[in-house]
């Protein structure tokens, strides 16, 4: 009986760790990721990480990844939404520039303009300026 308990504890701990591990995804229920088709192929190993206030609302959204294939200037923006689904205007709405370089990590980070933001949409497109 004690031997079964000893064998069971490491298994339970392993299952718990696996259940808690965060698998990077391109979309969660709170954050949607909208790279244009030509831009999507420029990025690999993309993960979206979010931090929350204690009440569960979004605080920061961070997109991490690695450049692939070719160097390309991109523009990105984040639209934030309140719990009622209304868009919250803020500085994140504006497009910002970043350069995706093959084999080099990139990081796109946006902070919610209000404390009670509940959803975010991230849009990435090729840069229209050179």
ABEGO torsion letter per residue (X at the ends): XAAAAAAAAAAAAAAAAAAABBBBBABBAABBBBBBAAAAAABBGBBBBBBBBAAGBBABBBBBBBBBGBBBBBBBBBBBBBAAGBBBBBAAABBBBBBBBBGBBBBBBBBBABAABABBBBBBBBBABX
